[in-house]
Every structure is written in C-alpha cells, then in structure tokens.
C-alpha cells in the first residue's frame, strides 16, 4: 500500500513543505529504503521509528519499505520527520486509516517509547502550513503554544504516537491550543532595568535618546568603568514595544535555532545581543554548510552591542558593513541561497587607547602614539562612517555618584522616543522606510528642509572638518531626528549644531 502525508523541513529560518510517501510491498528480504536527499539525522530515524512503533503496541512492517521525502532536491536535516514517517508506516501497513492526512500536517521527533519530543522551527512550520491552506498542524506538546500564535490555523498538541493516531482516526478528540497575546505580554514583556540606575551621564543619555528615536547606530568612547555597558544594556527599555509582526519575525529566528525558552511562546522583548570579541565571521553574520543565522540576525528588531570594538578581528567587523545598511544578510551555498533579516541598531563601545586612559583626567595614559594608532586602526574608516553617532563617555564625578537623586529615567526617555517615532510613522506612512536613520538620498532631499542659518553652518562644517558625502547625509538624518524630538518641521541651526557634535569624535581620535 502507498501512504501520503505532509510535513515541513527547515531551510534557514523558512519552512518548506515536504510530502512523505511510504510504500510497503512484499519482498524476499525485509528492507527499508529512505530517499529524498536525507541527511544523517533523517537516515538514522528509521531505527528510532521501528522501536517506537513496537513499544507503542503496533506491529513493525516486515516487508520492503520505501520512504520518499519530496521534493527530492531539498536537503532534509532534522528529526521532525519521525512522526509523519511513523504514521505513514502504520497507514501503508493497514494499521491506520484516516481521511485527515490531506488537511492536517504533522511534525515531531519520536523517542524509543513512542513519546514525541520537541522540534526546532515550529513557528515557521505553522506559518508555512497556513500558507499552504492546511486546516491544522500536529506538533509536540512543548511546541504547541509557539505554533498556536499563528492565526487561521488549528494547532493540536500531541504527546505520544498513540495520541497522534487517535487524532487521525477520530477516536481521540483533541482541542486546538489557544494563544492570548495580552497574557504573553503581561508574563514576558517587562524589563527589570531602568536608566534611573545610571548616575550622571546626562549627555550620553541625550545622545542615546536621539539614537533610539531615529534608529541611528551609536559608538561610545570612554575610559574603563565610565558606564558604557550600563548605558547600552538599557536602550531596549526606551524603545517601542515589539509589534505582533516584529515579535513573529524575531521568534521565527530563535525557533529555527532552537533558542526559544521552553516556557515562552513568543519573543516579547527587543533582544540585546552581546557577542564576545573572539566571534568568527560566520558567528556574527551567519553561515555554515547549512546556512544558519548569526548574532546580527538574532538581534533582529533589537540591539547588537559590540563591546571593546577594537578587540574584534578587523575582517570580522568588515562583514557588518553591508548588513548595517541593507538590513538583511544573504548567504549563498551550493545547496542554495538564504536571506536572513538583520534590521538592528548597532551599539558599540571602546576605550580610547590600549590602556584605556587617554582622555581620563584622573589617570595618566601609558601608551605611546604608535600603540594608540595601531589600536584605533583596527576600525576602518568605512565602518566608522556607517556609525551615525559618536560620543565620549567621561568618568562620573564622586558628587554625582553619591547623589541620592536619580537622573533621567527610562520612562521619560521612552516618552520622547515614542513621540518622535509617531512623527516618523506619519512622515513615512506610504514609504518603505520607517525611521530617519534609514532614509534614502531621495527621502533626505524631501524631508530635510534646512533653515538658511542651518544650511550655512552645515556647509562650514563640511569644509572645515573634511566630512564625506556619507557623513553629510548622516548629519542630515540625525538633525531630522533631533528636530522631531523638538516637534519642529524645519531643521534649525541648533539641530544641525547638535548633529555635528555627534560626528566630531572620529576626527579627534582618527585624524
């Protein structure tokens, strides 16, 4: 007999539909043949499935078995095919009869005792099932809430092979899993940190507010212990909440990587990724023989924080240049090309010299000019040019550290950011861009009306500082954000002046 079922295979973070065909025919010697570009994890599944069938009380077919996973040119490397293959074996051997296989797909890894273990990418599989027009999807119990966030698709949680058989035969009624966005937001959508924890550094907080309001990349330079990491780790608290669409996008990546917490169905907070400086190029932007997302994609819709920036391998940093402007990463391999989303806000921090005390008024720098030049040269000019805002984070005086009053808190900064984001949402309502930091040259000409004195100030800065065309556009984008924070339609000299101040440090340290 021939049985046909439907399941899904991950390729990158996307789930591709796969048709499982199982044919059992009499043969002189029992033999199981698995075809369809199956990798080792799938080829080994036949042994697991056979024991799972027996230990669940079913008969193991003793004939010639051919299992085909179509399409044959799609690589298949996961244990999620166990459940549909087992169901196919039962159907082809006459132990299971159902008319639900066309409307309900199934995914799951089998244990030897017939229990169903969780799989990676359940959310992507549910999205693919909905696109295919399936009525429902059977998933392991641990993946049920994750898959249930997809509207228009019934998700059924099954814990054992016997439960899956009962569902397909109709003998075991199983209720579809429900998901409530409000409950998930209440449980997993809160931050435990606040900018009120940071003493002093009001200038840095202002620059961070500007960066967050317009999605501008930020570089902080300062001596050790001035609070750079503390400032960076709290930027998520002043950004808008993740929308449902953004949450789904981010969750797909974590689900495909198997990094979604077992008690959490969605990523509800903007991610703050802090890779170590020893990270490889593939670890940062993605790669591998089977393409997998890197840290920049894990930070999608959130923040990528590179601490001790000059300690990173220069070649590793250079691969960031294209994703920072394009908002996505495309990785090409012999098996195909995969595009991962990478819409991130880059936050970086560094010391001004190897010893860290070049600009510290309290301690003397012990580095010679050659050491400082070698240290700073690890960051290329083109990468530095792509970072919109450069600020110096000075040491905090004792009187501010001992002061009991709190400075600007996250709530105040977040209110300013949300107001500026609302202005940008109206400005870019019918355009693909949604933030000032991502404006195209055409949008710059359209949305950056300069007052006469502001235009003269920008011209003088360009000539005296020797700014590049990219730096000129960066200043316009930053000044547009500053004007939005002031609720001003026109960009004035004060806005341009503040924006220029955020572009002077690179001339001071890298001149």
C-alpha positions in Angstrom: 0.0 0.0 0.0 1.0 3.6 -0.5 0.5 6.3 2.1 0.9 10.1 1.7 1.3 12.6 4.5 2.5 16.2 4.8 5.2 17.8 6.9 7.8 20.6 6.8 11.5 21.0 6.6 13.6 24.0 7.8 15.8 25.7 5.3 17.4 28.7 7.0 14.6 30.1 9.1 11.9 29.2 6.5 9.9 26.0 6.5 9.4 24.3 3.1 6.5 21.9 2.6 7.5 18.2 2.3 5.4 15.3 1.1 6.1 12.0 2.9 5.4 8.9 0.7 5.6 5.5 2.3 5.2 2.4 0.1 5.2 -1.2 1.5 5.4 -4.2 -0.8 6.2 -7.9 -0.3 9.8 -8.7 -0.6 12.0 -11.7 -0.1 14.1 -9.9 2.5 12.8 -7.1 4.8 14.5 -3.8 3.8 13.9 -0.1 4.5 15.0 2.4 1.9 14.9 6.1 2.6 15.3 8.5 -0.4 14.9 12.3 -0.9 18.2 13.9 0.0 18.0 12.9 3.6 21.0 13.8 5.9 22.3 11.6 8.7 19.7 12.7 11.3 16.9 11.6 9.0 18.5 8.4 7.8 19.0 7.2 11.3 15.4 7.9 12.1 14.2 4.5 10.7 15.7 2.7 13.7 14.0 5.0 16.2 10.7 4.8 14.4 10.7 1.0 14.3 11.3 0.7 18.0 8.7 3.5 18.7 6.1 1.5 16.8 6.8 -1.7 18.7 6.9 0.0 22.1 3.7 1.8 21.4 1.9 -1.5 20.7 1.9 -1.5 16.9 3.3 -4.1 14.5 6.5 -3.4 12.8 6.1 -3.9 9.0 8.4 -6.8 7.8 8.4 -6.2 4.1 10.2 -4.0 1.6 9.6 -0.4 2.7 10.4 2.7 0.5 10.1 6.1 2.1 10.3 9.1 -0.2 10.7 12.7 1.0 9.6 15.1 -1.7 10.9 17.4 -3.2 14.0 15.3 -3.7 16.3 18.3 -4.2 15.6 19.9 -0.8 18.1 19.0 1.9 16.4 17.5 4.9 18.4 17.5 8.2 16.1 17.2 11.2 14.3 14.7 13.4 10.9 16.3 12.8 10.1 13.7 10.1 9.8 10.9 12.6 6.1 11.4 13.4 4.9 11.6 9.8 7.0 8.7 8.7 5.7 6.6 11.6 2.1 7.5 10.7 2.9 6.6 7.0 4.2 3.2 8.0 1.1 2.5 10.0 -1.1 3.6 7.2 0.8 1.7 4.5 0.7 -1.5 6.6 -3.0 -1.3 7.1 -2.9 -0.4 10.9 -4.2 3.1 10.4 -6.9 4.5 8.1 -7.7 8.2 8.0 -9.1 10.8 5.7 -7.5 13.7 7.6 -4.0 13.5 6.1 -4.7 16.0 3.4 -5.9 18.7 5.8 -3.7 18.1 8.8 0.1 18.0 8.6 2.4 16.7 11.4 5.9 17.3 12.8 7.7 15.7 15.7 10.7 13.6 16.8 10.0 10.2 18.3 11.6 8.7 21.4 12.0 4.9 21.6 9.0 4.6 23.9 6.7 6.5 21.4 6.7 9.9 23.2 7.0 12.9 20.9 9.9 15.3 21.5 10.0 19.0 20.6 11.5 20.2 17.3 13.1 23.4 16.0 11.2 25.9 13.9 7.6 25.0 14.9 6.5 28.6 14.3 7.9 28.7 10.7 6.2 25.4 10.1 2.9 26.7 11.3 3.2 29.8 9.1 4.0 27.5 6.1 1.0 25.3 6.9 -1.3 28.3 6.9 0.2 29.5 3.6 -0.5 26.0 2.1 -4.1 26.2 3.2 -3.9 23.4 5.7 -6.6 23.2 8.3 -4.4 22.2 11.2 -1.0 21.1 12.3 0.0 18.4 14.9 3.0 19.4 16.9 4.8 18.2 20.1 3.3 19.5 23.4 6.3 21.6 24.1 5.9 23.4 20.7 2.2 23.9 20.9 2.0 27.4 22.3 4.7 28.6 19.9 2.8 27.3 16.9 -0.5 28.5 18.2 0.3 32.2 17.7 -0.4 31.8 14.0 -4.0 32.9 13.3 -6.1 30.9 10.9 -4.5 27.6 11.7 -5.7 25.0 14.3 -2.7 23.6 16.3 -3.0 20.3 18.2 -0.6 19.2 20.9 0.2 15.5 20.9 2.5 13.9 23.5 2.7 10.3 22.1 2.5 8.4 18.8 -0.7 6.8 20.1 -2.3 10.2 20.6 -1.4 11.2 17.0 -3.0 8.0 15.7 -6.1 8.7 17.8 -6.4 12.2 16.4 -6.2 11.0 12.8 -8.7 8.2 13.3 -11.1 10.5 15.1 -11.2 8.3 18.2 -9.4 10.8 20.4 -10.8 14.3 20.5 -8.1 16.9 21.0 -8.9 20.6 21.5 -6.9 23.2 19.4 -4.4 25.2 21.5 -5.4 28.8 22.2 -3.0 31.7 22.4 -3.6 35.1 24.1 -1.3 37.9 23.1 -2.2 40.0 26.2 -1.3 37.2 28.6 2.0 36.6 26.9 2.8 40.3 27.0 2.0 40.5 30.7 4.1 37.5 31.5 7.2 38.1 29.3 7.0 41.7 28.2 8.6 43.6 31.2 12.1 44.9 31.8 13.8 44.7 35.2 16.3 47.5 34.4 16.0 51.3 34.1 18.1 54.3 33.2 17.5 55.6 36.7 20.1 53.1 37.7 22.8 55.2 35.8 24.2 58.0 37.8 25.1 61.1 35.8 25.9 60.8 32.1 23.1 63.1 31.1 24.9 64.0 27.8 25.2 60.3 26.9 21.5 59.7 27.8 20.5 62.6 25.4 22.6 61.0 22.6 21.0 57.6 23.3 17.6 59.2 23.1 18.4 60.7 19.7 19.8 57.3 18.5 16.8 55.4 19.7 14.3 57.9 18.3 15.7 57.6 14.7 17.3 54.1 14.8 20.8 55.5 14.5 23.9 53.4 15.1 25.9 54.6 18.1 29.6 54.5 19.2 30.6 55.3 22.8 34.3 56.0 23.6 35.5 56.3 27.2 37.8 55.0 29.9 37.1 51.7 31.7 34.3 51.9 34.3 32.5 55.0 33.0 29.2 53.2 32.4 29.3 52.4 28.7 27.9 48.9 29.1 25.4 50.0 31.7 24.1 52.7 29.2 23.9 50.3 26.3 22.1 47.5 28.2 19.2 49.8 29.0 18.5 51.1 25.5 15.8 48.4 25.0 13.8 49.9 27.8 13.2 53.2 25.9 12.3 51.6 22.5 8.7 50.9 21.5 7.3 47.5 22.3 7.6 44.9 19.7 4.6 44.8 17.4 3.0 41.4 16.8 4.6 41.3 13.3 8.0 42.1 14.7 7.6 39.6 17.5 6.8 36.9 15.0 9.8 37.8 12.8 12.1 37.6 15.8 10.6 34.4 17.2 11.0 32.6 13.9 14.7 33.1 14.1 15.0 31.9 17.7 12.6 29.0 17.0 14.7 27.9 14.0 17.9 28.0 16.1 16.3 26.1 19.0 16.9 29.0 21.3 13.3 29.8 22.3 12.8 29.1 26.1 10.5 26.1 26.7 8.1 28.2 28.8 7.8 31.0 26.3 5.8 31.0 23.0 7.0 34.4 21.6 9.9 36.7 21.9 8.2 39.7 23.6 11.2 42.0 24.3 13.7 43.6 22.0 16.8 41.4 22.0 20.1 42.7 23.3 22.9 40.6 21.8 26.5 40.9 23.2 28.8 38.6 21.2 32.3 38.1 22.5 35.1 39.8 20.5 36.5 36.3 19.6 33.5 35.6 17.5 34.0 34.5 13.9 32.5 36.0 10.7 30.0 33.2 10.4 29.1 33.5 14.0 28.4 37.3 13.6 26.5 37.4 10.2 25.6 33.7 9.8 27.0 30.9 7.7 27.8 27.2 7.8 27.5 24.4 5.2 23.7 24.6 6.0 23.2 28.3 6.4 22.3 29.4 9.9 21.6 32.9 11.3 24.3 34.8 13.1 24.3 37.2 16.0 23.2 40.1 13.8 20.1 38.2 12.9 19.5 37.1 16.5 19.4 40.8 17.2 16.8 41.5 14.5 14.4 44.2 15.6 16.7 44.8 18.6 20.2 45.7 19.6 23.6 44.4 18.6 26.2 45.5 21.2 29.9 45.2 20.3 31.9 45.9 23.5 35.6 46.5 23.2 35.2 47.2 19.5 38.9 47.3 18.5 39.4 43.8 20.0 37.2 42.3 17.3 39.0 40.9 14.3 39.1 43.6 11.7 37.9 41.3 8.9 35.0 40.2 11.1 33.9 43.8 11.6 34.1 44.5 7.9 31.4 41.9 7.1 29.0 44.1 9.1 29.2 47.0 6.6 26.6 45.7 4.1 24.0 44.3 6.6 24.1 47.6 8.6 22.8 49.5 5.6 20.8 46.7 3.9 19.0 45.3 6.9 19.5 41.7 5.8 22.1 39.1 5.2 22.2 36.8 2.1 24.3 33.7 2.4 25.0 31.6 -0.7 26.0 28.0 -0.7 25.9 25.1 -3.2 22.6 24.0 -1.9 21.0 27.4 -2.4 20.9 31.0 -1.1 19.2 32.0 2.2 18.4 35.6 3.3 18.2 36.3 7.0 16.7 39.5 8.4 19.1 41.8 10.2 17.3 45.1 11.0 19.4 46.0 14.0 20.5 49.1 15.9 24.3 48.8 16.4 25.7 49.9 19.7 29.4 49.8 20.1 31.8 50.8 22.9 35.6 51.1 23.1 38.4 52.6 25.1 40.4 55.5 23.6 43.7 53.6 23.7 45.1 50.2 24.8 45.4 51.1 28.4 42.1 52.9 28.4 43.1 56.2 30.0 44.0 58.5 27.1 41.2 61.0 27.8 40.8 60.3 31.5 41.7 63.4 33.7 42.3 61.2 36.8 44.9 58.8 35.4 47.8 59.2 33.0 47.9 57.3 29.8 50.8 54.9 29.4 50.5 54.2 25.7 52.9 55.7 23.1 51.5 57.2 19.9 52.3 54.2 17.8 50.4 51.9 20.1 47.4 54.2 20.0 47.5 54.5 16.2 47.7 50.7 15.9 44.8 50.2 18.3 42.5 52.7 16.6 43.4 51.5 13.1 41.6 48.2 13.8 38.4 50.0 13.0 38.2 51.0 9.3 37.1 54.4 8.1 34.2 52.9 6.0 32.8 51.1 9.1 33.2 54.2 11.3 31.4 56.3 8.7 28.4 53.9 8.9 28.0 54.6 12.6 25.8 57.7 12.9 26.5 59.0 16.4 29.9 59.1 18.2 30.0 60.3 21.8 32.5 60.4 24.6 31.5 58.9 27.9 33.6 60.7 30.6 34.2 59.4 34.2 31.4 60.3 36.6 32.4 62.7 39.4 32.0 61.5 43.0 29.4 64.1 43.8 27.1 62.6 41.1 27.8 59.0 42.2 27.0 59.9 45.9 23.9 61.9 45.0 20.7 60.2 46.1 18.5 61.8 43.4 18.0 59.8 40.2 18.7 61.2 36.8 16.7 60.9 33.7 14.8 57.6 33.8 13.7 55.2 31.1 10.0 56.4 31.2 11.0 60.0 30.4 13.3 59.0 27.6 10.8 56.4 26.2 8.1 59.1 26.0 10.4 61.3 23.9 11.3 58.4 21.7 7.7 57.3 21.1 6.7 60.9 20.2 9.5 61.1 17.6 8.6 57.6 16.3 5.0 58.7 15.9 6.1 61.7 13.8 8.2 59.4 11.6 5.4 56.9 11.2 3.2 59.7 9.8 6.0 61.0 7.6 6.8 57.6 6.1 3.2 56.3 6.1 3.3 55.4 2.4 7.0 54.7 2.0 9.1 51.6 2.7 11.3 53.4 5.2 10.0 53.8 8.7 12.9 55.6 10.6 15.0 58.6 10.0 18.2 56.6 10.3 17.2 54.5 7.2 16.2 57.4 4.9 17.3 57.1 1.3 19.0 60.1 -0.5 15.7 60.9 -2.3 13.9 61.0 1.1 16.6 63.1 2.5 16.0 65.8 -0.1 12.3 65.6 0.5 12.1 65.6 4.3 15.1 67.7 5.5 14.2 71.3 5.0 17.0 73.4 6.4 16.7 77.0 7.6 19.2 79.4 6.0 21.5 79.6 9.0 21.4 75.8 9.4 22.5 75.4 5.7 25.4 77.8 6.2 26.5 76.0 9.4 26.5 72.6 7.6 28.5 74.0 4.7 31.1 75.4 7.1 31.4 72.1 8.9 31.8 70.1 5.7 34.6 72.3 4.5 36.5 72.6 7.9 36.1 69.0 9.0 36.5 67.4 5.6 33.4 65.3 6.0 32.5 62.7 3.4 29.2 62.6 1.5 28.0 59.8 3.7 28.8 61.9 6.8 26.9 64.8 5.3 23.8 62.5 4.9 24.3 61.1 8.4 24.3 64.7 9.9 21.0 65.4 8.0 19.4 62.2 9.3 20.5 62.9 12.9 19.3 66.6 12.7 16.0 65.4 11.3 15.6 63.2 14.4 16.6 66.0 16.7 14.0 68.3 15.1 11.4 65.6 15.6 12.3 65.4 19.3 11.6 69.2 19.4 8.4 68.7 17.3 9.9 71.1 14.7 9.1 70.7 11.0 12.1 72.7 9.9 15.7 71.9 10.8 17.3 74.8 12.5 21.0 75.7 13.2 20.6 74.4 16.8 19.6 71.0 15.4 22.5 70.9 12.9 24.9 72.0 15.6 24.0 69.1 17.9 24.1 66.7 15.0 27.6 67.9 14.0 28.8 67.4 17.6 27.9 63.8 17.3 30.3 63.5 14.3 33.4 65.2 15.7 35.0 62.4 17.8 36.1 60.4 14.9 38.1 63.5 13.7 39.6 63.8 17.2 40.7 60.2 17.6 41.2 59.1 14.0 42.6 62.2 12.4 
